[in-house]
């Protein structure tokens, strides 16, 4: 019984980790998409001036 409980808790931890990883990945991809969109829509001279 304790072995099964341990297994379940491990699965739960892994599931939580995967959820966190999924959120981080989606945020990163959104950020990347935003940066690409910004660089495509803004004129280059303006971007250079900001940097």
HTML snippet that shows the backbone in 3Dmol.js (N, CA, C, O; Angstrom):
<script src="https://3Dmol.org/build/3Dmol-min.js"></script>
<div id="view" style="width:600px;height:400px;position:relative"></div>
<script>
const pdb = `
ATOM      1  N   UNK A   1       0.829  -1.202   0.000  1.00  0.00           N
ATOM      2  CA  UNK A   1       0.000   0.000   0.000  1.00  0.00           C
ATOM      3  C   UNK A   1       0.869   1.260   0.000  1.00  0.00           C
ATOM      4  O   UNK A   1       0.610   2.197  -0.754  1.00  0.00           O
ATOM      5  N   UNK A   2       1.891   1.277   0.840  1.00  0.00           N
ATOM      6  CA  UNK A   2       2.744   2.463   0.900  1.00  0.00           C
ATOM      7  C   UNK A   2       3.484   2.659  -0.417  1.00  0.00           C
ATOM      8  O   UNK A   2       3.726   3.789  -0.841  1.00  0.00           O
ATOM      9  N   UNK A   3       3.842   1.543  -1.064  1.00  0.00           N
ATOM     10  CA  UNK A   3       4.540   1.642  -2.339  1.00  0.00           C
ATOM     11  C   UNK A   3       3.644   2.323  -3.374  1.00  0.00           C
ATOM     12  O   UNK A   3       4.089   3.183  -4.133  1.00  0.00           O
ATOM     13  N   UNK A   4       2.377   1.921  -3.385  1.00  0.00           N
ATOM     14  CA  UNK A   4       1.434   2.514  -4.333  1.00  0.00           C
ATOM     15  C   UNK A   4       1.256   3.999  -4.050  1.00  0.00           C
ATOM     16  O   UNK A   4       1.226   4.809  -4.976  1.00  0.00           O
ATOM     17  N   UNK A   5       1.140   4.357  -2.787  1.00  0.00           N
ATOM     18  CA  UNK A   5       0.992   5.764  -2.421  1.00  0.00           C
ATOM     19  C   UNK A   5       2.206   6.563  -2.877  1.00  0.00           C
ATOM     20  O   UNK A   5       2.076   7.674  -3.392  1.00  0.00           O
ATOM     21  N   UNK A   6       3.382   5.985  -2.681  1.00  0.00           N
ATOM     22  CA  UNK A   6       4.611   6.648  -3.106  1.00  0.00           C
ATOM     23  C   UNK A   6       4.589   6.874  -4.616  1.00  0.00           C
ATOM     24  O   UNK A   6       4.941   7.949  -5.101  1.00  0.00           O
ATOM     25  N   UNK A   7       4.167   5.839  -5.350  1.00  0.00           N
ATOM     26  CA  UNK A   7       4.097   5.922  -6.808  1.00  0.00           C
ATOM     27  C   UNK A   7       3.147   7.039  -7.239  1.00  0.00           C
ATOM     28  O   UNK A   7       3.450   7.828  -8.133  1.00  0.00           O
ATOM     29  N   UNK A   8       1.984   7.082  -6.573  1.00  0.00           N
ATOM     30  CA  UNK A   8       0.980   8.099  -6.909  1.00  0.00           C
ATOM     31  C   UNK A   8       1.517   9.499  -6.632  1.00  0.00           C
ATOM     32  O   UNK A   8       1.315  10.420  -7.423  1.00  0.00           O
ATOM     33  N   UNK A   9       2.204   9.649  -5.499  1.00  0.00           N
ATOM     34  CA  UNK A   9       2.735  10.972  -5.163  1.00  0.00           C
ATOM     35  C   UNK A   9       3.819  11.378  -6.156  1.00  0.00           C
ATOM     36  O   UNK A   9       3.931  12.551  -6.514  1.00  0.00           O
ATOM     37  N   UNK A  10       4.621  10.401  -6.604  1.00  0.00           N
ATOM     38  CA  UNK A  10       5.633  10.691  -7.621  1.00  0.00           C
ATOM     39  C   UNK A  10       4.963  11.160  -8.909  1.00  0.00           C
ATOM     40  O   UNK A  10       5.387  12.139  -9.522  1.00  0.00           O
ATOM     41  N   UNK A  11       3.914  10.451  -9.308  1.00  0.00           N
ATOM     42  CA  UNK A  11       3.176  10.836 -10.516  1.00  0.00           C
ATOM     43  C   UNK A  11       2.618  12.245 -10.375  1.00  0.00           C
ATOM     44  O   UNK A  11       2.656  13.036 -11.317  1.00  0.00           O
ATOM     45  N   UNK A  12       2.101  12.551  -9.190  1.00  0.00           N
ATOM     46  CA  UNK A  12       1.526  13.868  -8.936  1.00  0.00           C
ATOM     47  C   UNK A  12       2.594  14.946  -9.066  1.00  0.00           C
ATOM     48  O   UNK A  12       2.368  15.990  -9.678  1.00  0.00           O
ATOM     49  N   UNK A  13       3.771  14.677  -8.477  1.00  0.00           N
ATOM     50  CA  UNK A  13       4.875  15.641  -8.572  1.00  0.00           C
ATOM     51  C   UNK A  13       5.279  15.853 -10.022  1.00  0.00           C
ATOM     52  O   UNK A  13       5.471  16.986 -10.464  1.00  0.00           O
ATOM     53  N   UNK A  14       5.408  14.742 -10.766  1.00  0.00           N
ATOM     54  CA  UNK A  14       5.798  14.836 -12.170  1.00  0.00           C
ATOM     55  C   UNK A  14       4.755  15.627 -12.955  1.00  0.00           C
ATOM     56  O   UNK A  14       5.094  16.449 -13.807  1.00  0.00           O
ATOM     57  N   UNK A  15       3.477  15.368 -12.656  1.00  0.00           N
ATOM     58  CA  UNK A  15       2.409  16.090 -13.332  1.00  0.00           C
ATOM     59  C   UNK A  15       2.480  17.585 -13.071  1.00  0.00           C
ATOM     60  O   UNK A  15       2.300  18.392 -13.983  1.00  0.00           O
ATOM     61  N   UNK A  16       2.746  17.954 -11.807  1.00  0.00           N
ATOM     62  CA  UNK A  16       2.881  19.371 -11.467  1.00  0.00           C
ATOM     63  C   UNK A  16       4.057  19.994 -12.204  1.00  0.00           C
ATOM     64  O   UNK A  16       3.954  21.105 -12.725  1.00  0.00           O
ATOM     65  N   UNK A  17       5.183  19.269 -12.245  1.00  0.00           N
ATOM     66  CA  UNK A  17       6.359  19.759 -12.959  1.00  0.00           C
ATOM     67  C   UNK A  17       6.049  19.963 -14.435  1.00  0.00           C
ATOM     68  O   UNK A  17       6.414  20.979 -15.027  1.00  0.00           O
ATOM     69  N   UNK A  18       5.362  18.972 -15.024  1.00  0.00           N
ATOM     70  CA  UNK A  18       5.028  19.073 -16.441  1.00  0.00           C
ATOM     71  C   UNK A  18       4.128  20.271 -16.700  1.00  0.00           C
ATOM     72  O   UNK A  18       4.283  20.964 -17.705  1.00  0.00           O
ATOM     73  N   UNK A  19       3.189  20.515 -15.796  1.00  0.00           N
ATOM     74  CA  UNK A  19       2.284  21.653 -15.950  1.00  0.00           C
ATOM     75  C   UNK A  19       3.078  22.954 -15.930  1.00  0.00           C
ATOM     76  O   UNK A  19       2.856  23.845 -16.750  1.00  0.00           O
ATOM     77  N   UNK A  20       4.019  23.050 -14.967  1.00  0.00           N
ATOM     78  CA  UNK A  20       4.857  24.246 -14.858  1.00  0.00           C
ATOM     79  C   UNK A  20       5.678  24.428 -16.128  1.00  0.00           C
ATOM     80  O   UNK A  20       5.779  25.531 -16.665  1.00  0.00           O
ATOM     81  N   UNK A  21       6.270  23.319 -16.604  1.00  0.00           N
ATOM     82  CA  UNK A  21       7.086  23.377 -17.819  1.00  0.00           C
ATOM     83  C   UNK A  21       6.235  23.834 -19.001  1.00  0.00           C
ATOM     84  O   UNK A  21       6.677  24.636 -19.824  1.00  0.00           O
ATOM     85  N   UNK A  22       5.004  23.311 -19.074  1.00  0.00           N
ATOM     86  CA  UNK A  22       4.116  23.677 -20.176  1.00  0.00           C
ATOM     87  C   UNK A  22       3.828  25.171 -20.151  1.00  0.00           C
ATOM     88  O   UNK A  22       3.857  25.832 -21.189  1.00  0.00           O
ATOM     89  N   UNK A  23       3.548  25.702 -18.956  1.00  0.00           N
ATOM     90  CA  UNK A  23       3.256  27.129 -18.812  1.00  0.00           C
ATOM     91  C   UNK A  23       4.466  27.963 -19.217  1.00  0.00           C
ATOM     92  O   UNK A  23       4.343  28.944 -19.950  1.00  0.00           O
ATOM     93  N   UNK A  24       5.649  27.553 -18.724  1.00  0.00           N
ATOM     94  CA  UNK A  24       6.873  28.288 -19.047  1.00  0.00           C
ATOM     95  C   UNK A  24       7.114  28.282 -20.550  1.00  0.00           C
ATOM     96  O   UNK A  24       7.461  29.309 -21.134  1.00  0.00           O
ATOM     97  N   UNK A  25       6.929  27.122 -21.173  1.00  0.00           N
ATOM     98  CA  UNK A  25       7.156  27.017 -22.614  1.00  0.00           C
ATOM     99  C   UNK A  25       6.184  27.897 -23.390  1.00  0.00           C
ATOM    100  O   UNK A  25       6.577  28.557 -24.352  1.00  0.00           O
ATOM    101  N   UNK A  26       4.931  27.909 -22.982  1.00  0.00           N
ATOM    102  CA  UNK A  26       3.949  28.726 -23.695  1.00  0.00           C
ATOM    103  C   UNK A  26       4.270  30.208 -23.539  1.00  0.00           C
ATOM    104  O   UNK A  26       4.129  30.983 -24.485  1.00  0.00           O
ATOM    105  N   UNK A  27       4.702  30.597 -22.344  1.00  0.00           N
ATOM    106  CA  UNK A  27       5.080  31.996 -22.113  1.00  0.00           C
ATOM    107  C   UNK A  27       6.286  32.366 -22.972  1.00  0.00           C
ATOM    108  O   UNK A  27       6.328  33.438 -23.576  1.00  0.00           O
ATOM    109  N   UNK A  28       7.273  31.458 -23.017  1.00  0.00           N
ATOM    110  CA  UNK A  28       8.469  31.715 -23.815  1.00  0.00           C
ATOM    111  C   UNK A  28       8.125  31.834 -25.294  1.00  0.00           C
ATOM    112  O   UNK A  28       8.628  32.722 -25.982  1.00  0.00           O
ATOM    113  N   UNK A  29       7.268  30.941 -25.783  1.00  0.00           N
ATOM    114  CA  UNK A  29       6.916  30.984 -27.199  1.00  0.00           C
ATOM    115  C   UNK A  29       6.135  32.257 -27.513  1.00  0.00           C
ATOM    116  O   UNK A  29       6.310  32.855 -28.574  1.00  0.00           O
ATOM    117  N   UNK A  30       5.271  32.668 -26.579  1.00  0.00           N
ATOM    118  CA  UNK A  30       4.532  33.915 -26.770  1.00  0.00           C
ATOM    119  C   UNK A  30       5.493  35.098 -26.811  1.00  0.00           C
ATOM    120  O   UNK A  30       5.355  35.987 -27.650  1.00  0.00           O
ATOM    121  N   UNK A  31       6.463  35.105 -25.905  1.00  0.00           N
ATOM    122  CA  UNK A  31       7.443  36.181 -25.871  1.00  0.00           C
ATOM    123  C   UNK A  31       8.253  36.241 -27.150  1.00  0.00           C
ATOM    124  O   UNK A  31       8.501  37.317 -27.694  1.00  0.00           O
ATOM    125  N   UNK A  32       8.666  35.066 -27.627  1.00  0.00           N
ATOM    126  CA  UNK A  32       9.434  35.004 -28.868  1.00  0.00           C
ATOM    127  C   UNK A  32       8.601  35.519 -30.030  1.00  0.00           C
ATOM    128  O   UNK A  32       9.075  36.300 -30.853  1.00  0.00           O
ATOM    129  N   UNK A  33       7.343  35.067 -30.086  1.00  0.00           N
ATOM    130  CA  UNK A  33       6.444  35.513 -31.146  1.00  0.00           C
ATOM    131  C   UNK A  33       6.277  37.026 -31.101  1.00  0.00           C
ATOM    132  O   UNK A  33       6.277  37.686 -32.140  1.00  0.00           O
ATOM    133  N   UNK A  34       6.133  37.578 -29.888  1.00  0.00           N
ATOM    134  CA  UNK A  34       5.964  39.019 -29.725  1.00  0.00           C
ATOM    135  C   UNK A  34       7.200  39.769 -30.214  1.00  0.00           C
ATOM    136  O   UNK A  34       7.091  40.780 -30.909  1.00  0.00           O
ATOM    137  N   UNK A  35       8.380  39.262 -29.842  1.00  0.00           N
ATOM    138  CA  UNK A  35       9.617  39.913 -30.267  1.00  0.00           C
ATOM    139  C   UNK A  35       9.752  39.888 -31.783  1.00  0.00           C
ATOM    140  O   UNK A  35      10.126  40.886 -32.399  1.00  0.00           O
ATOM    141  N   UNK A  36       9.443  38.728 -32.383  1.00  0.00           N
ATOM    142  CA  UNK A  36       9.527  38.617 -33.841  1.00  0.00           C
ATOM    143  C   UNK A  36       8.536  39.578 -34.497  1.00  0.00           C
ATOM    144  O   UNK A  36       8.865  40.258 -35.469  1.00  0.00           O
ATOM    145  N   UNK A  37       7.318  39.624 -33.952  1.00  0.00           N
ATOM    146  CA  UNK A  37       6.294  40.519 -34.496  1.00  0.00           C
ATOM    147  C   UNK A  37       6.743  41.975 -34.399  1.00  0.00           C
ATOM    148  O   UNK A  37       6.584  42.748 -35.343  1.00  0.00           O
ATOM    149  N   UNK A  38       7.308  42.339 -33.240  1.00  0.00           N
ATOM    150  CA  UNK A  38       7.802  43.707 -33.045  1.00  0.00           C
ATOM    151  C   UNK A  38       8.873  44.035 -34.081  1.00  0.00           C
ATOM    152  O   UNK A  38       8.831  45.090 -34.713  1.00  0.00           O
ATOM    153  N   UNK A  39       9.829  43.129 -34.250  1.00  0.00           N
ATOM    154  CA  UNK A  39      10.936  43.398 -35.169  1.00  0.00           C
ATOM    155  C   UNK A  39      10.449  43.451 -36.612  1.00  0.00           C
ATOM    156  O   UNK A  39      11.039  44.140 -37.444  1.00  0.00           O
ATOM    157  N   UNK A  40       9.373  42.724 -36.913  1.00  0.00           N
ATOM    158  CA  UNK A  40       8.859  42.739 -38.284  1.00  0.00           C
ATOM    159  C   UNK A  40       8.024  43.986 -38.554  1.00  0.00           C
ATOM    160  O   UNK A  40       8.087  44.547 -39.648  1.00  0.00           O
ATOM    161  N   UNK A  41       7.243  44.424 -37.569  1.00  0.00           N
ATOM    162  CA  UNK A  41       6.316  45.527 -37.816  1.00  0.00           C
ATOM    163  C   UNK A  41       6.981  46.893 -37.668  1.00  0.00           C
ATOM    164  O   UNK A  41       6.628  47.839 -38.371  1.00  0.00           O
ATOM    165  N   UNK A  42       7.940  46.993 -36.756  1.00  0.00           N
ATOM    166  CA  UNK A  42       8.594  48.287 -36.557  1.00  0.00           C
ATOM    167  C   UNK A  42       9.685  48.506 -37.602  1.00  0.00           C
ATOM    168  O   UNK A  42      10.338  47.553 -38.029  1.00  0.00           O
ATOM    169  N   UNK A  43       9.881  49.745 -38.008  1.00  0.00           N
ATOM    170  CA  UNK A  43      11.004  50.050 -38.899  1.00  0.00           C
ATOM    171  C   UNK A  43      12.330  49.832 -38.181  1.00  0.00           C
ATOM    172  O   UNK A  43      12.428  50.009 -36.967  1.00  0.00           O
ATOM    173  N   UNK A  44      13.338  49.450 -38.937  1.00  0.00           N
ATOM    174  CA  UNK A  44      14.623  49.074 -38.345  1.00  0.00           C
ATOM    175  C   UNK A  44      15.267  50.262 -37.635  1.00  0.00           C
ATOM    176  O   UNK A  44      15.853  50.098 -36.565  1.00  0.00           O
ATOM    177  N   UNK A  45      15.164  51.459 -38.221  1.00  0.00           N
ATOM    178  CA  UNK A  45      15.819  52.629 -37.635  1.00  0.00           C
ATOM    179  C   UNK A  45      15.294  52.908 -36.234  1.00  0.00           C
ATOM    180  O   UNK A  45      16.057  53.263 -35.336  1.00  0.00           O
ATOM    181  N   UNK A  46      13.997  52.747 -36.055  1.00  0.00           N
ATOM    182  CA  UNK A  46      13.397  52.988 -34.746  1.00  0.00           C
ATOM    183  C   UNK A  46      13.926  51.984 -33.733  1.00  0.00           C
ATOM    184  O   UNK A  46      14.221  52.343 -32.593  1.00  0.00           O
ATOM    185  N   UNK A  47      14.047  50.716 -34.150  1.00  0.00           N
ATOM    186  CA  UNK A  47      14.522  49.680 -33.246  1.00  0.00           C
ATOM    187  C   UNK A  47      15.969  49.951 -32.830  1.00  0.00           C
ATOM    188  O   UNK A  47      16.335  49.742 -31.673  1.00  0.00           O
ATOM    189  N   UNK A  48      16.778  50.409 -33.762  1.00  0.00           N
ATOM    190  CA  UNK A  48      18.173  50.717 -33.453  1.00  0.00           C
ATOM    191  C   UNK A  48      18.247  51.876 -32.474  1.00  0.00           C
ATOM    192  O   UNK A  48      19.067  51.864 -31.555  1.00  0.00           O
ATOM    193  N   UNK A  49      17.394  52.879 -32.664  1.00  0.00           N
ATOM    194  CA  UNK A  49      17.393  54.043 -31.783  1.00  0.00           C
ATOM    195  C   UNK A  49      17.029  53.642 -30.361  1.00  0.00           C
ATOM    196  O   UNK A  49      17.588  54.176 -29.403  1.00  0.00           O
ATOM    197  N   UNK A  50      16.095  52.705 -30.217  1.00  0.00           N
ATOM    198  CA  UNK A  50      15.682  52.258 -28.884  1.00  0.00           C
ATOM    199  C   UNK A  50      16.830  51.531 -28.210  1.00  0.00           C
ATOM    200  O   UNK A  50      17.089  51.729 -27.023  1.00  0.00           O
ATOM    201  N   UNK A  51      17.521  50.685 -28.975  1.00  0.00           N
ATOM    202  CA  UNK A  51      18.666  49.958 -28.409  1.00  0.00           C
ATOM    203  C   UNK A  51      19.849  50.874 -28.353  1.00  0.00           C
ATOM    204  O   UNK A  51      20.923  50.468 -27.910  1.00  0.00           O
TER     205      UNK A  51
END
`;
const viewer = $3Dmol.createViewer("view");
viewer.addModel(pdb, "pdb");
viewer.setStyle({}, {cartoon: {color: "spectrum"}});
viewer.zoomTo();
viewer.render();
</script>
